[in-house]
């Protein structure tokens, strides 16, 4: 139930989860949000539209597909919206949940009263709905979000699946900031029951005590049993109003002698049994569809099956078995629905489901009848393949195709559990020779079922479905989808070498040979530059759209290779990028094309051509809109921002990571969202953001990554957090590494590099010479096999390693070695200062001063120290309110030129 109080308005719609409609519950939840939205929009359309546009921007398109009326409020022209989405299913599901949370946030910020969500019978809720509510709770629990959100959920005791992590989150007070209360409602004791009867009959507890005692001993205080018995007493005349006395009257002796079943279920069956045959039949039909149905749908069903239902339902309403609220017929309790359903034999249940489904199926032909399509498929699936006439094989193919359409619709709503169920049922309806008789239908069902199996984490089913396709497919091209899914499965299981080998093998069969490619990054980048020299930016931007299905699949494999090789084979990654660009120019642009151009720009910048790389980064961002897909936006912005940071003022460039985080969340890619958060936090630390602010940013980022199992990025964020703790003198210590985290530190070069850099930095900060030297040597062993891309932390590391090297040259016996390392860092900073004086000039001057000081040229050292200080002052406005380099330079001048050593505060 969604509730919103706006002035004097009270607006609600409701949903009860139930077993009969398990496959359409996510759709029902979204539909109820849509109904709620339409109601509140009447109250304040402009205010809500402003909040939705601000939080969602153009990505509101994905919600508009589910809430069409949203387009009218936002002024969004769906016919002109350019979308070409065929991305990862897992990302699509996370994208929709994220957008849903942002939408609720917009609603809660538009009105003074909180948004209230009430869901009943949660024990039957589907994983997609539970996951969505889980994220709403996490958003609502964050004080920084200022979201007014109240959730109330009810479920039967002992029937919640605690094995599901979503359930554990929903009912964990720790994960929602301790602001949750669990309330157990059991059977009433005799005193409570008497109070209820007293208030119901408007009599004193003394007068109702005898009646309440009888009711208690017959019902054991079961609330449903009590309410049904009280209604029965009234209907039987055993409890009646007395006009002469102006109160209710009853006969205790007659009530005590009334025979009742021992079980509430038996009592409900008995209550249904006394209805007319039409009412019983109507109740049975209604029970096949779940907890409730609208009057409009029942009218449609009456037309489809050729019989009257509403009259019988009205009789059940009069008997209190149903409630009729806002043209919606609902069972008064889920146990009543169960009782009505169980009055039928299993054969009758199968017959009702099958006849209902086949009657509704023709009505689902139109695109606008999504609900009917899902309900029809659900009814036929409940009937099962055994219900189909064995003599008419066309019915099998018809029902299988209906499930295919229903599964696709569920995928559009990002409910991949339900989608898999539809595809699986569709497969079950196929006959033995379906691959020969219905090849295209079979291939599509198996392909999409495999895709959903991967998304749902069901690797065994993915393997079984893929094996079927590989055995029965008629061409290699028909095998590409399941091969791609297998590659994704390997990559997500941290089996990157296996995933890369599988991708290389598939591409080789497609005529794209990468195994023999070299490892000379400079040569590859030059070849790519020569290739692109024949095209202007406008020609690239106006290149036709890629339409060849085989090449589109090849681009997906290439994207996976870039991601994998960048981590464990960085020297080969540029050759994959070259192929992405080559295929894009020859066959047209695909959603993967911007990734090729942004990585190429990053490689160019890494090799020293920062301006050239910056131009390709801008081109890649422009391509995002041209290809009509935002699936890759989080990655393009993330990689591109690092190059931008070498051209634009650092604080301004870091804002792009916030955009990258939002883009990644919108596309459902939590990995890249976490990476953008990590880079934003590390860059903020480098740029001199206040340490207390840094402490909060680190805590927020670590919580985000922990909730979403982004362990690698969380570990790197914790390294930054540890440095912050040390600098502010906090007592907090990082937690001990788990076994998995210890393994990651031992095997992941990127994590290990960050770890040893942070230890080197802190040892230097506190002037521990031996520790600094030891950790710095370990750092140097890690950096030889790092990413081919240019990242901001390359500059961060280079600068501080330069300072450390010149310091160690003065402290150790290996002065020449450390002096050369410091000089190398200085030359790198000098080169970067040519493209961004704002960010790098003061650091270059400081390294020049350090080298002069090592050479005992005090006058030169003083001159460069003063230049560094002046540059830091001049660029303070662009670097933020607290420029750590300004303080750091001032402190080092005092240290080297006779003043006191710098304090921790002066180190920023």
C-alpha positions in Angstrom: 0.0 0.0 0.0 1.4 3.4 -1.0 0.1 6.3 1.0 0.8 10.0 0.7 -0.8 12.8 2.6 -0.8 16.1 0.7 -2.8 18.8 2.5 -6.2 17.3 3.0 -5.7 14.6 0.5 -5.2 10.9 1.4 -4.1 8.8 -1.6 -3.5 5.0 -1.6 -3.4 1.9 -3.7 -2.5 -1.5 -2.5 -0.8 -4.8 -3.3 -0.9 -8.2 -1.7 1.8 -10.7 -2.6 0.4 -14.2 -3.3 1.5 -17.6 -4.6 -0.8 -17.7 -7.5 0.6 -14.6 -9.2 4.3 -15.1 -8.2 5.5 -14.5 -11.7 3.8 -11.1 -12.1 4.5 -9.5 -8.6 7.3 -7.2 -9.8 4.9 -6.0 -12.5 2.2 -5.4 -9.9 4.6 -3.5 -7.6 5.6 -1.2 -10.5 2.0 -0.8 -11.6 1.0 0.3 -8.1 3.8 2.8 -8.1 2.4 4.1 -11.4 -1.1 4.4 -10.0 0.3 6.2 -6.9 2.3 8.5 -9.2 -0.8 9.4 -11.3 -2.7 10.4 -8.1 0.0 12.6 -6.5 0.8 14.2 -9.8 -2.6 15.9 -9.7 -1.5 17.5 -6.4 1.7 19.1 -7.6 2.8 18.2 -11.1 5.4 21.0 -11.5 7.2 20.4 -8.3 7.4 16.6 -8.9 8.5 17.1 -12.5 11.3 19.3 -11.4 12.6 16.8 -8.9 12.3 13.9 -11.3 14.1 15.8 -14.1 16.8 16.9 -11.7 17.5 13.4 -10.3 17.0 11.3 -13.5 17.5 13.6 -16.4 17.2 11.8 -19.8 17.5 8.4 -18.1 13.8 8.9 -17.0 13.1 7.2 -20.3 13.5 3.8 -18.7 10.9 4.6 -16.1 8.6 6.1 -18.7 8.4 2.7 -20.4 6.8 1.4 -17.2 4.9 4.6 -16.2 3.7 6.1 -19.5 2.0 9.0 -17.9 5.4 10.2 -16.7 6.2 11.3 -20.3 3.4 13.9 -20.2 4.5 15.5 -17.0 8.2 15.6 -18.0 7.5 16.7 -21.5 9.4 13.7 -22.9 8.8 12.7 -26.5 9.1 9.0 -26.6 8.9 8.8 -30.4 12.1 10.9 -30.7 14.0 9.2 -27.8 17.0 7.5 -29.3 17.7 4.2 -27.5 19.7 1.2 -28.5 19.9 -0.8 -25.4 21.1 -4.4 -25.5 23.2 -4.4 -22.4 24.0 -6.8 -19.6 20.8 -8.1 -17.9 22.3 -7.8 -14.4 23.0 -4.1 -15.1 19.5 -3.6 -16.5 17.9 -4.9 -13.4 20.1 -2.8 -11.1 19.5 0.2 -13.3 15.7 -0.1 -12.9 16.0 -0.5 -9.2 18.3 2.5 -8.9 15.9 4.6 -11.0 13.0 3.4 -8.9 14.8 4.6 -5.8 15.5 7.9 -7.4 11.9 8.3 -8.4 10.7 7.6 -4.8 13.3 10.1 -3.6 11.8 12.7 -6.0 8.3 12.0 -4.7 9.4 12.2 -1.0 11.2 15.5 -1.6 8.2 17.0 -3.4 5.8 16.8 -0.4 6.0 17.5 3.3 4.6 14.1 4.4 6.7 10.9 4.0 6.1 8.3 1.4 4.7 5.2 3.1 4.9 1.7 1.6 2.8 -1.1 3.0 3.2 -4.6 1.6 1.2 -7.6 2.9 2.1 -11.3 2.7 5.8 -10.7 2.1 6.4 -14.4 2.5 5.3 -14.8 -1.1 7.1 -11.8 -2.5 9.4 -12.4 -5.5 13.1 -11.6 -5.4 12.9 -8.6 -7.7 10.3 -6.9 -5.4 12.2 -7.8 -2.3 15.4 -6.4 -3.9 13.7 -3.2 -4.8 12.3 -2.7 -1.3 15.7 -3.5 0.1 17.3 -0.7 -1.9 14.6 1.7 -0.9 15.3 0.9 2.7 19.0 1.5 2.3 18.4 4.9 0.5 15.8 5.9 3.1 18.2 5.1 5.9 20.9 7.4 4.7 20.6 10.7 6.6 22.4 12.5 3.8 19.7 11.7 1.4 17.0 13.5 3.3 14.5 11.0 2.0 11.2 10.7 3.9 10.3 7.1 3.5 8.4 4.8 5.8 8.0 1.1 5.2 5.6 -1.4 6.8 5.7 -5.1 5.8 3.7 -8.0 7.1 4.5 -11.7 6.8 3.7 -15.1 8.3 6.0 -16.2 11.0 8.5 -18.8 10.0 7.8 -18.5 6.2 10.4 -15.8 5.3 13.3 -17.2 3.3 16.3 -16.1 5.4 18.6 -17.8 2.9 17.9 -14.8 0.6 20.4 -12.0 1.3 17.7 -9.5 0.4 15.5 -10.7 3.3 18.5 -10.5 5.7 19.0 -6.9 4.7 15.3 -6.0 4.9 15.1 -7.3 8.5 18.5 -6.2 9.7 18.4 -3.1 11.9 22.1 -2.7 11.5 21.9 -2.1 7.8 19.1 0.4 8.1 20.8 2.5 10.8 18.9 0.7 13.6 15.7 2.5 12.7 13.6 -0.6 12.3 11.2 -2.3 14.7 10.0 -5.9 14.5 6.5 -6.5 15.9 5.2 -10.0 16.4 1.4 -10.3 16.3 0.2 -13.6 17.7 -3.2 -14.9 18.8 -5.2 -12.7 21.2 -5.4 -13.6 24.9 -8.9 -13.7 26.5 -8.6 -10.2 28.0 -7.6 -8.7 24.7 -10.3 -10.5 22.8 -12.9 -9.2 25.4 -11.7 -5.7 24.9 -12.1 -6.1 21.1 -15.6 -7.5 21.4 -16.5 -4.8 23.9 -15.4 -2.0 21.5 -17.1 -3.7 18.5 -20.4 -4.1 20.2 -20.1 -0.7 22.1 -20.8 -2.4 25.4 -18.8 -2.5 28.7 -16.2 -5.3 29.1 -18.3 -6.6 32.0 -21.3 -7.3 29.8 -19.3 -8.9 27.0 -17.0 -11.1 29.2 -19.2 -14.2 29.0 -19.5 -14.0 25.2 -15.8 -13.3 24.7 -14.9 -16.3 26.9 -17.0 -18.6 24.6 -15.5 -17.1 21.4 -12.0 -17.4 22.9 -12.4 -21.1 23.7 -13.8 -21.9 20.3 -11.2 -19.9 18.3 -8.1 -20.0 20.6 -7.8 -16.2 19.9 -7.0 -16.6 16.2 -7.9 -13.1 14.8 -9.2 -14.5 11.5 -11.2 -17.2 13.2 -12.6 -14.6 15.7 -13.8 -12.3 12.9 -15.3 -15.1 10.9 -17.1 -16.5 13.9 -18.6 -13.1 14.9 -19.9 -12.6 11.4 -21.4 -16.1 11.4 -23.1 -15.4 14.8 -24.6 -12.3 13.3 -25.8 -14.0 10.1 -27.3 -16.9 12.1 -29.2 -14.6 14.3 -27.3 -15.7 17.4 -25.9 -12.1 17.7 -28.5 -9.5 16.9 -29.4 -5.9 17.7 -32.4 -5.2 20.0 -34.3 -2.1 19.0 -36.2 -2.0 22.3 -33.0 -2.1 24.4 -30.8 -0.2 21.9 -27.9 -2.7 22.1 -26.6 -6.0 20.9 -28.0 -9.2 22.4 -27.1 -12.9 22.3 -27.8 -16.3 23.8 -24.7 -17.7 25.5 -26.2 -21.2 25.7 -27.0 -21.4 22.0 -23.6 -20.0 21.0 -21.9 -22.4 23.3 -23.7 -25.3 21.6 -22.8 -24.2 18.1 -20.6 -26.8 16.4 -17.4 -25.4 14.8 -14.5 -27.1 13.0 -11.3 -27.4 15.0 -9.2 -25.7 12.3 -9.7 -22.2 10.8 -9.1 -23.6 7.3 -12.0 -26.2 7.8 -14.2 -23.4 9.0 -13.5 -21.3 6.0 -14.2 -24.2 3.7 -17.5 -24.7 5.5 -18.3 -21.0 5.1 -17.7 -21.2 1.4 -19.8 -24.4 1.2 -23.0 -22.7 2.2 -22.8 -20.2 -0.7 -24.8 -20.7 -3.9 -23.3 -22.7 -6.7 -22.7 -19.5 -8.7 -21.0 -17.8 -5.8 -18.8 -20.8 -5.1 -17.8 -21.1 -8.8 -17.0 -17.3 -9.0 -14.8 -17.6 -5.9 -13.0 -20.6 -7.4 -12.3 -18.7 -10.5 -11.1 -15.6 -8.6 -8.8 -17.8 -6.4 -7.0 -19.0 -9.5 -5.8 -15.4 -10.1 -4.5 -14.5 -6.7 -5.6 -12.2 -3.9 -7.5 -9.6 -5.9 -8.8 -8.6 -9.3 -10.2 -5.3 -10.6 -13.8 -5.1 -11.8 -12.6 -4.1 -15.2 -10.5 -7.2 -15.6 -13.3 -9.4 -14.3 -15.6 -7.9 -16.9 -13.0 -8.8 -19.6 -12.7 -12.3 -18.2 -16.5 -12.8 -18.3 -16.5 -11.9 -21.9 -13.5 -14.2 -22.6 -14.9 -17.3 -20.9 -18.6 -16.6 -21.7 -20.0 -16.7 -18.1 -21.1 -14.3 -15.4 -18.8 -13.9 -12.4 -19.6 -10.6 -10.8 -23.0 -11.6 -9.3 -21.4 -14.5 -7.5 -18.6 -12.3 -6.2 -21.1 -9.7 -4.8 -22.8 -12.5 -2.9 -19.4 -13.4 -1.4 -18.9 -9.8 -0.5 -22.2 -9.8 1.4 -21.0 -12.8 3.3 -17.8 -11.1 4.3 -15.5 -13.4 2.3 -14.5 -10.7 -0.1 -14.0 -7.0 0.2 -14.9 -4.6 -2.6 -12.7 -1.5 -2.4 -12.3 1.1 -5.3 -13.8 -1.4 -7.9 -11.3 -4.0 -6.7 -12.5 -7.4 -5.4 -10.1 -8.8 -2.7 -10.2 -11.8 -0.5 -10.7 -10.6 3.1 -7.7 -12.8 4.1 -5.2 -14.9 2.2 -6.4 -18.0 4.1 -9.9 -17.5 2.5 -8.3 -17.5 -1.0 -6.4 -20.7 0.0 -9.7 -22.3 1.2 -11.6 -21.4 -2.0 -8.7 -22.7 -4.2 -8.6 -26.0 -2.2 -12.3 -26.7 -2.6 -11.4 -27.8 -6.1 -9.7 -31.0 -7.0 -6.3 -30.8 -8.6 -7.9 -31.8 -11.9 -10.4 -29.0 -11.6 -7.7 -26.5 -10.7 -5.8 -27.5 -13.8 -8.9 -27.2 -16.0 -9.7 -23.7 -14.6 -6.2 -22.4 -15.2 -6.0 -23.8 -18.7 -9.4 -22.6 -19.8 -8.8 -19.1 -18.3 -5.4 -18.9 -20.0 -6.5 -20.0 -23.4 -9.5 -17.6 -23.2 -7.3 -14.6 -22.3 -4.5 -15.4 -24.7 -6.1 -13.9 -27.8 -6.7 -10.7 -25.9 -3.0 -10.4 -25.3 -2.2 -9.9 -28.9 -2.0 -6.1 -28.7 1.1 -4.3 -27.4 -0.9 -2.4 -24.8 -2.2 -5.6 -23.1 0.9 -6.3 -21.1 -1.0 -7.3 -17.9 -3.3 -9.7 -19.8 -0.3 -11.2 -21.5 1.4 -12.0 -18.2 -1.7 -13.2 -16.6 -2.6 -15.5 -19.5 0.9 -17.0 -19.6 0.8 -17.5 -15.8 -2.6 -19.3 -15.9 -1.3 -21.7 -18.6 1.9 -22.3 -16.7 -0.1 -23.2 -13.6 -2.1 -25.7 -15.7 1.1 -27.2 -17.1 2.0 -29.1 -20.3 -0.2 -32.0 -19.2 -3.3 -29.9 -19.8 -2.6 -29.5 -23.5 -4.5 -31.7 -26.0 -1.9 -34.2 -27.1 -3.6 -34.4 -30.5 -3.0 -30.7 -31.2 0.7 -29.8 -31.3 -0.1 -26.3 -32.5 -1.3 -25.5 -29.0 2.2 -26.4 -27.6 4.0 -24.0 -29.9 1.3 -21.3 -29.3 1.8 -21.5 -25.5 5.6 -21.7 -25.8 5.5 -18.5 -28.0 3.2 -16.8 -25.5 5.7 -17.6 -22.7 8.4 -16.2 -25.0 6.6 -12.9 -25.3 5.8 -12.8 -21.5 9.5 -13.5 -20.7 10.6 -10.6 -23.0 8.1 -8.3 -21.2 9.4 -9.4 -17.8 13.0 -8.6 -19.1 11.9 -5.1 -20.1 10.8 -4.7 -16.5 14.1 -6.1 -15.3 12.4 -9.0 -13.5 14.8 -11.7 -14.6 13.6 -14.3 -12.1 10.1 -14.1 -13.6 11.5 -13.9 -17.1 13.5 -17.1 -16.6 10.4 -18.8 -15.3 8.4 -17.9 -18.4 11.2 -19.1 -20.7 11.6 -22.3 -18.8 7.8 -22.9 -18.9 7.9 -22.1 -22.6 10.6 -24.8 -23.1 8.6 -27.3 -21.1 5.6 -26.9 -23.5 7.7 -27.8 -26.5 7.4 -31.3 -28.0 10.3 -33.7 -28.4 11.2 -32.7 -31.9 10.9 -29.0 -31.3 14.5 -28.2 -32.6 13.5 -29.7 -36.0 9.9 -28.4 -36.1 10.3 -25.0 -34.4 14.0 -24.1 -34.6 13.8 -20.3 -34.3 11.3 -20.5 -31.4 13.5 -23.0 -29.6 16.7 -21.1 -30.2 15.3 -17.9 -28.9 13.8 -19.5 -25.8 17.0 -21.3 -24.9 19.2 -18.1 -25.6 17.0 -15.9 -23.4 16.7 -18.5 -20.7 20.5 -18.8 -20.6 20.8 -15.0 -20.4 18.4 -14.8 -17.4 20.1 -17.8 -15.7 23.4 -15.9 -15.8 21.8 -12.8 -14.4 20.2 -14.8 -11.6 23.5 -16.5 -10.8 22.2 -20.0 -11.8 25.4 -21.2 -13.5 24.3 -24.8 -13.6 21.2 -24.0 -15.6 23.3 -21.7 -17.8 25.6 -24.6 -18.6 22.8 -27.0 -19.3 20.9 -24.5 -21.6 24.2 -23.6 -23.4 25.0 -27.3 -24.0 21.6 -27.7 -25.7 22.2 -24.7 -28.0 25.7 -25.9 -28.9 24.5 -29.3 -29.8 21.3 -28.3 -31.7 22.3 -25.0 -33.4 22.5 -24.9 -37.1 25.4 -22.4 -37.4 28.3 -21.0 -35.5 26.6 -17.6 -35.5 23.6 -19.1 -33.6 26.0 -20.2 -30.9 27.5 -16.7 -30.2 25.0 -15.7 -27.6 25.6 -18.6 -25.3 29.3 -18.4 -25.9 29.3 -14.7 -24.8 27.3 -15.6 -21.7 29.8 -18.3 -20.8 32.6 -15.7 -21.2 30.7 -13.3 -18.9 30.3 -16.1 -16.4 34.0 -16.8 -16.3 34.9 -13.1 -15.9 32.4 -12.6 -13.1 33.9 -15.7 -11.3 37.4 -14.0 -11.3 38.6 -16.6 -13.9 39.9 -13.8 -16.2 42.6 -15.9 -18.0 39.9 -18.5 -19.0 37.4 -15.7 -20.0 40.1 -14.1 -22.2 41.1 -17.4 -23.8 37.4 -18.1 -24.6 36.9 -14.7 -26.1 40.1 -14.9 -28.2 38.9 -18.3 -29.5 35.5 -17.0 -30.5 36.9 -13.9 -32.2 39.4 -16.0 -34.1 36.6 -18.0 -35.6 35.0 -14.7 -36.6 38.1 -13.7 -38.5 39.5 -11.4 -35.7 42.8 -12.8 -34.8 44.4 -11.3 -31.6 46.5 -14.1 -30.2 49.4 -13.2 -32.4 49.2 -9.5 -31.6 52.4 -7.9 -30.2 53.0 -6.3 -26.9 54.5 -3.0 -28.1 52.1 -0.4 -26.9 53.9 2.5 -28.6 53.7 0.8 -32.0 50.1 -0.2 -31.6 49.1 3.4 -30.6 51.0 4.8 -33.6 49.2 2.4 -36.0 45.9 3.4 -34.6 46.8 7.1 -34.9 47.7 6.5 -38.6 44.4 4.7 -39.1 42.4 7.6 -37.6 44.3 10.3 -39.4 42.2 9.7 -42.5 39.0 10.7 -40.7 37.8 14.0 -39.3 35.9 14.1 -36.0 32.7 14.9 -37.8 33.1 11.9 -40.1 33.6 9.6 -37.2 30.6 11.1 -35.3 28.4 10.7 -38.4 29.5 7.1 -39.2 26.6 4.9 -39.9 25.1 2.7 -37.1 26.3 -0.9 -37.0 23.7 -3.4 -38.1 25.5 -6.7 -38.7 24.5 -9.0 -35.8 27.7 -10.9 -36.0 29.8 -7.8 -35.7 27.7 -6.5 -32.9 28.4 -9.7 -31.0 32.1 -9.4 -31.9 32.1 -6.0 -30.3 30.7 -7.4 -27.1 33.5 -9.9 -26.9 36.0 -7.2 -27.6 34.6 -5.1 -24.7 35.0 -8.1 -22.4 38.6 -8.5 -23.6 39.5 -4.9 -22.9 38.2 -5.1 -19.4 40.0 -8.4 -18.7 43.3 -7.7 -20.4 43.6 -4.2 -18.8 43.9 -6.0 -15.5 46.2 -8.9 -16.2 47.6 -8.3 -19.8 47.9 -4.5 -20.0 50.5 -4.6 -22.8 47.9 -6.3 -25.1 44.9 -4.2 -24.3 45.7 -1.5 -26.9 45.5 -4.1 -29.7 42.0 -4.9 -28.6 41.1 -1.2 -28.6 42.5 -0.9 -32.1 40.2 -3.7 -33.3 37.2 -2.0 -31.7 38.0 1.2 -33.6 38.8 -0.6 -36.9 35.5 -2.5 -36.8 33.6 0.6 -35.9 35.0 2.5 -38.9 34.4 -0.5 -41.3 31.0 -1.7 -40.1 29.5 1.2 -38.2 29.3 2.5 -34.7 27.9 0.3 -31.9 27.3 0.9 -28.2 30.8 -0.4 -27.6 32.6 2.0 -29.9 32.9 4.9 -27.4 34.9 2.5 -25.2 37.4 2.0 -27.9 38.0 5.7 -28.5 38.2 6.6 -24.8 40.7 3.9 -24.0 42.8 4.9 -27.1 42.8 8.5 -25.8 44.0 7.2 -22.5 46.8 5.2 -24.1 47.9 8.3 -26.1 48.0 10.4 -22.9 49.9 7.7 -21.0 52.6 7.8 -23.8 52.9 11.6 -23.4 50.5 13.0 -26.0 48.0 14.4 -23.4 46.4 16.9 -25.8 45.9 14.3 -28.4 44.4 11.9 -25.9 42.2 14.6 -24.5 40.7 15.2 -28.0 39.8 11.5 -28.3 38.3 11.5 -24.8 36.0 14.3 -25.9 35.2 12.4 -29.1 34.3 9.3 -27.1 31.9 11.3 -24.9 30.2 12.8 -28.0 29.8 9.3 -29.5 27.8 8.2 -26.5 24.9 10.3 -27.7 25.4 9.4 -31.3 25.2 5.6 -30.8 22.0 6.0 -28.8 23.1 4.0 -25.7 24.2 5.0 -22.2 25.2 1.4 -21.2 28.9 2.3 -21.5 28.7 5.9 -20.2 30.0 5.0 -16.7 33.2 3.5 -18.2 33.7 6.2 -20.8 33.3 9.0 -18.2 35.5 7.1 -15.7 38.4 6.5 -18.0 38.1 9.9 -19.7 38.0 11.9 -16.5 41.6 10.8 -15.7 42.8 12.3 -19.0 40.7 15.4 -18.4 42.4 15.8 -15.0 45.8 16.4 -16.8 44.3 19.3 -18.8 41.6 20.9 -16.6 41.9 22.1 -13.0 41.8 19.0 -10.8 38.8 20.0 -8.6 36.7 20.7 -11.7 37.7 17.5 -13.4 36.8 15.4 -10.3 33.2 16.5 -10.7 33.0 14.3 -13.7 33.4 11.2 -11.5 30.1 12.2 -9.9 28.6 12.2 -13.3 30.2 8.8 -14.0 28.9 7.4 -10.8 25.3 8.4 -11.7 25.7 7.1 -15.3 27.0 3.8 -14.0 24.2 3.5 -11.5 21.6 4.3 -14.1 23.0 1.6 -16.4 23.1 -0.8 -13.4 26.9 -1.2 -13.5 27.7 -1.1 -9.8 31.3 -2.0 -10.4 32.0 1.1 -12.4 29.9 3.1 -10.0 32.2 1.9 -7.2 35.3 2.7 -9.4 34.1 6.2 -10.0 33.6 6.6 -6.2 37.1 5.3 -5.5 38.7 7.6 -8.0 36.7 10.6 -6.8 37.8 9.9 -3.2 41.5 9.4 -4.1 41.5 12.5 -6.3 39.9 14.5 -3.5 42.6 13.4 -1.1 45.3 14.5 -3.6 43.7 17.8 -4.2 43.6 18.8 -0.5 40.0 18.3 0.5 39.6 18.8 4.3 40.5 15.6 6.2 37.3 15.4 8.1 35.4 15.6 4.8 37.7 12.9 3.5 36.9 10.8 6.5 33.2 11.0 5.7 33.7 10.4 1.9 35.8 7.2 2.7 33.2 5.9 5.1 30.4 6.5 2.6 32.3 4.9 -0.2 33.3 1.8 1.8 29.7 1.3 3.0 28.5 1.5 -0.6 31.1 -1.0 -1.9 30.5 -3.4 1.0 26.8 -3.5 0.4 27.4 -4.3 -3.2 30.2 -6.8 -2.7 32.8 -4.7 -4.6 35.6 -6.1 -2.5 38.6 -5.1 -4.7 37.6 -1.4 -4.8 36.6 -1.4 -1.2 40.1 -2.6 -0.2 41.7 0.2 -2.2 39.3 2.7 -0.6 40.3 1.3 2.9 44.0 2.0 2.1 43.1 5.7 1.5 40.9 5.7 4.7 43.9 4.4 6.7 46.0 7.3 5.6 43.3 9.7 6.6 43.0 8.1 10.0 46.7 8.5 10.6 46.8 12.1 9.4 44.0 13.3 11.7 45.3 11.2 14.6 42.2 9.1 14.9 42.2 5.9 17.0 40.3 4.0 14.4 42.2 1.2 12.7 41.4 -0.7 9.5 39.8 -4.1 10.1 41.7 -7.3 9.6 41.7 -8.7 6.1 39.5 -11.7 5.5 40.9 -14.8 3.7 39.5 -13.6 0.4 40.9 -10.1 0.9 44.3 -11.6 1.7 44.2 -13.6 -1.5 43.2 -10.5 -3.5 46.2 -8.6 -2.0 48.5 -11.4 -3.0 47.2 -11.8 -6.5 45.8 -8.5 -7.7 48.7 -6.2 -8.8 46.5 -3.1 -8.8 45.4 -3.6 -5.2 49.0 -4.4 -4.2 50.3 -1.3 -5.8 47.8 0.9 -3.9 48.6 -0.9 -0.7 52.4 -0.4 -0.8 52.0 3.2 -2.1 49.9 4.2 0.9 52.3 2.5 3.3 55.2 4.3 1.7 53.4 7.6 1.9 52.5 7.2 5.5 56.0 6.1 6.5 57.4 9.2 4.7 54.9 11.5 6.4 56.1 10.4 9.8 59.7 10.3 8.6 60.4 6.6 9.3 63.3 6.0 6.9 63.7 2.2 7.1 59.9 1.6 6.7 59.7 4.2 3.8 62.6 2.5 2.0 61.2 -1.0 2.4 57.7 -0.2 1.3 58.9 2.0 -1.6 61.0 -0.9 -2.9 58.0 -3.2 -2.8 56.0 -0.5 -4.6 58.5 -0.4 -7.4 58.2 -4.2 -7.9 54.5 -3.7 -8.5 54.3 -0.9 -11.0 56.0 -2.7 -13.9 52.8 -4.5 -14.9 50.0 -2.0 -14.3 47.3 -0.7 -16.5 48.2 0.8 -19.9 45.7 3.6 -19.3 46.7 7.0 -17.8 45.2 7.5 -14.4 45.3 10.5 -12.0 47.0 8.3 -9.4 50.0 8.0 -11.8 50.6 11.7 -11.1 49.8 11.4 -7.4 52.3 8.5 -7.0 54.9 10.1 -9.2 54.9 13.3 -7.2 55.1 11.7 -3.8 57.6 9.0 -4.9 59.7 11.9 -6.2 59.6 13.7 -2.8 60.4 10.4 -1.1 63.2 9.5 -3.5 65.0 12.8 -2.9 64.5 12.5 0.8 65.9 8.9 0.8 68.8 10.1 -1.4 69.8 12.3 1.6 69.1 9.5 4.2 70.5 6.3 2.6 73.7 5.0 1.2 72.1 4.4 -2.2 72.0 8.2 -2.9 72.5 7.9 -6.7 69.7 5.3 -7.2 67.2 7.3 -5.2 68.4 10.6 -6.8 67.7 9.1 -10.3 64.3 8.0 -9.3 63.5 11.4 -8.0 64.8 13.1 -11.2 62.6 10.8 -13.3 59.5 11.8 -11.2 60.5 15.5 -11.6 60.7 15.2 -15.4 57.2 13.6 -15.5 55.7 16.4 -13.5 57.4 19.0 -15.7 55.8 17.3 -18.8 52.4 17.3 -17.2 52.7 20.9 -16.1 52.8 21.8 -19.8 49.1 20.8 -20.2 47.9 21.7 -16.7 49.7 24.4 -14.8 46.8 24.5 -12.3 47.4 21.0 -11.1 51.1 20.2 -11.7 53.2 23.3 -11.9 53.6 23.8 -8.1 54.5 20.1 -7.7 57.1 20.3 -10.5 58.7 23.3 -8.8 58.7 21.5 -5.5 60.6 18.5 -7.0 63.0 21.0 -8.7 63.6 22.5 -5.2 64.1 19.1 -3.6 66.7 18.1 -6.3 68.5 21.4 -5.8 68.6 20.8 -2.1 70.0 17.3 -2.7 72.7 18.9 -4.8 73.5 21.4 -1.9 72.4 24.3 -4.2 70.5 26.2 -1.4 69.9 29.3 -3.4 68.3 27.4 -6.3 66.3 25.4 -3.8 65.0 28.5 -2.1 64.0 30.0 -5.5 62.1 26.9 -6.5 60.5 26.6 -3.1 59.2 30.1 -3.4 58.0 29.4 -7.0 56.1 26.3 -5.7 54.6 28.4 -2.9 53.6 31.2 -5.3 52.1 28.7 -7.8 50.1 27.0 -5.1 48.7 30.4 -4.0 47.9 31.5 -7.5 46.0 28.3 -8.2 44.3 28.0 -4.8 40.9 29.1 -6.2 40.8 26.3 -8.7 42.1 23.8 -6.2 39.5 24.3 -3.5 39.3 26.0 -0.1 42.0 23.9 1.4 45.1 23.5 -0.8 47.4 20.9 0.8 50.3 21.7 -1.5 50.2 25.3 -0.3 50.7 24.1 3.3 53.0 21.3 2.4 55.4 23.5 0.4 55.4 26.1 3.3 56.3 23.3 5.7 59.1 21.9 3.7 60.7 25.4 3.3 60.7 25.7 7.0 62.2 22.2 7.4 65.0 22.6 4.9 65.8 26.3 5.5 66.2 26.3 9.2 62.6 26.5 10.6 60.9 23.9 12.6 59.7 20.6 11.0 56.3 20.7 9.5 53.4 19.5 11.6 50.8 16.9 10.6 48.4 19.8 9.9 50.8 21.4 7.5 51.0 18.2 5.6 47.3 18.6 4.8 
